[in-house]
Amino acid sequence: QAQVVESGGGLVQAGGSLRLSCTASELSFTWRAMAWFRQAPGKEREWISCINWNDSDKNYADSVTGRFTVSRDMEKNTLFLQMNTLKPKDTDMYYCAVKQKDGTCSRHNVDFWGRGNKVTVAS
């Protein structure tokens, strides 16, 4: 079973930046679609970004567009989420998602989930 792990979260002041990283054991991110989600307690998991299998297509939720950027380093088998101009409403648990079969940039058909990484933005 593949294990997907997010890192890079923590506490930041409003207006600051963080970069989340996503890595995995026994699972390659090469030529696979990926996505980022976030979730607050008692809330549905929210899709915030995706990247398709060859990095030619990237999309963002309205809540983060213009502030967040998804990218990938295939040599290091790592997915990134650069988060700029952070706001208190961005405080959430952030999850990395891997799509083994569906190569499109979307929120659907997730096969593997990371354990989550907390981001806290102070006002």
Buried (B, 14 or more C-beta within 10 A) or exposed (E): EEEBBBBBBEEBEEEEEBBBBBBBEEBEBEEBBBBBBBBEEEEEBBBBBBBBBEBEBBBBBEBBEEBBBBEBEBEEBBBBBBBBEBBEEBBBBBBBBBBEEBBEBBBEBBBBBBEBBEBBBEE
